């Protein structure tokens, strides 16, 4: 009878470790899914910001400048806090490289959208005429002197 009890206890112990392992695997799977959801979240923000920039138009006024700087600030602050964003999902069984790269790529896309809007507003110095004030005066290469005209 003692022998049967030991087997049952041994079997129950094996079942407990299997359940524990399954629970850890389920938790790792859940963390991985949540990490991918967090990584994709900037896409929704990107669409909303693009729509807001489109609605603001291409004229330089307070609203369009505010929207544009918001579009630049949000990705920059998100990129600075990548480690904090994915900290709750850190686990030995969860690979966070893919979600982090997607998160970074989407935020860089948002940053590019903001820079594009700055350019479309004409606020980026992209032409030589934008730098004229910092150029030295041109050297005179030709001199002209008055002359008489004979008729």
GIJO-V290682 format. One record per pair of residues at least 6 apart in sequence whose C-alpha atoms are under 6 Angstrom apart, sorted by the first residue. I is the first residue (numbers start at 1). J is the second residue. If there is no record, write none. Layout:
BEGIN
I_J ; I_J
END
This chain:
BEGIN
28_94 ; 31_89 ; 32_94 ; 36_99 ; 39_99 ; 39_102 ; 39_103 ; 46_110 ; 56_64 ; 58_121 ; 68_114 ; 71_114 ; 72_111 ; 72_114 ; 75_107 ; 75_111
END
